[in-house]
Amino acid sequence: MRLDPGTVAYWLEYAPGHDKFVYILGINAHKEVLSFTISSQTKYLSIEPHRYEMVEIPLGTAACFQRRSFIQCFFHVTRTALADFRDLESGATSIGAPISPSSFPE
């Protein structure tokens, strides 16, 4: 799996009973994979300050997003040890080319 910044991964069993898309920010000096959760939940768009901390992924940016989706920047950055992330690869699928930050509106 690619771990380049901007890579989107579909992680099976991200949490018990929940599969998630994650947006990979990169790997830090402590060999941790840093990522944000991606969600199609719109309820946070009406809650302050969360509405200012959701980055919409423009439709058509990635084929895996068939509906309006957001990178949820208001949750903490998930830090997963690189070795643990690699162990989880059997339950994760790289979605392909990274989403460039230039794909997002300013």
C-alpha positions in Angstrom: 0.0 0.0 0.0 1.1 3.5 -0.8 1.7 5.7 2.3 2.4 8.9 0.4 0.8 12.1 1.7 -2.7 12.4 0.3 -3.2 8.7 -0.3 -6.7 7.5 0.5 -7.0 4.1 2.1 -10.1 2.0 2.8 -9.4 0.3 6.2 -11.6 -2.7 7.1 -12.3 -2.9 10.8 -10.8 0.5 11.5 -12.7 0.3 14.7 -14.7 -2.7 15.8 -17.6 -3.1 13.4 -16.7 0.0 11.4 -14.8 0.3 8.1 -13.4 3.7 7.3 -11.8 5.7 4.6 -8.7 7.5 5.8 -6.6 10.3 4.3 -2.9 9.7 5.0 -0.9 12.8 5.9 2.4 11.0 6.0 4.8 9.3 8.3 6.5 11.2 11.2 10.0 10.8 12.6 8.6 8.3 15.2 7.6 5.9 12.3 3.9 6.6 12.9 1.4 6.8 10.0 -0.6 10.0 10.5 -4.2 10.1 9.1 -7.6 11.8 9.3 -10.9 10.0 9.0 -13.1 10.6 5.9 -16.8 10.6 6.3 -20.0 11.3 4.4 -21.8 12.5 7.5 -23.1 16.1 7.0 -24.4 16.6 10.5 -21.2 18.4 11.5 -21.7 21.1 8.8 -24.2 22.8 11.2 -22.1 22.5 14.3 -19.6 25.1 15.3 -16.6 24.9 15.2 -16.7 21.6 13.4 -18.1 23.0 10.2 -14.9 25.1 9.7 -12.8 22.0 10.2 -14.3 19.7 7.5 -12.7 19.7 4.1 -15.0 18.6 1.3 -13.6 16.2 -1.3 -14.9 17.5 -4.6 -17.1 14.9 -6.4 -15.1 13.2 -9.2 -11.8 13.6 -7.3 -11.7 9.8 -6.5 -14.0 7.2 -7.9 -14.5 5.6 -4.5 -16.5 8.6 -3.3 -20.0 8.3 -4.8 -21.5 10.9 -2.5 -20.5 14.1 -0.8 -17.5 13.2 1.5 -15.4 15.2 3.9 -12.0 14.9 5.6 -12.8 15.4 9.3 -10.0 17.6 10.5 -11.7 18.3 13.9 -10.9 14.9 15.2 -7.4 14.3 16.4 -4.8 13.1 13.9 -4.7 9.3 14.1 -1.3 8.0 14.9 -0.7 4.4 14.0 2.7 2.7 14.4 4.1 2.0 10.9 4.6 -1.7 11.9 1.0 -1.9 13.1 -0.3 -0.2 10.0 1.6 -2.7 7.8 0.1 -5.6 9.9 -3.3 -4.1 9.1 -2.7 -4.0 5.3 -4.6 -7.2 4.8 -7.6 -5.3 5.9 -6.8 -2.1 4.0 -6.9 -1.2 0.4 -5.1 1.7 -1.2 -7.5 3.7 -3.4 -4.9 4.7 -5.9 -3.2 8.0 -6.7 -3.0 10.4 -3.8 -5.5 13.3 -3.7 -3.5 16.4 -4.3 -4.1 19.3 -1.9 -4.7 21.4 -5.0 -7.9 19.4 -5.6 -9.5 21.2 -2.7 -11.0 24.6 -2.8 -9.3 27.3 -0.8 
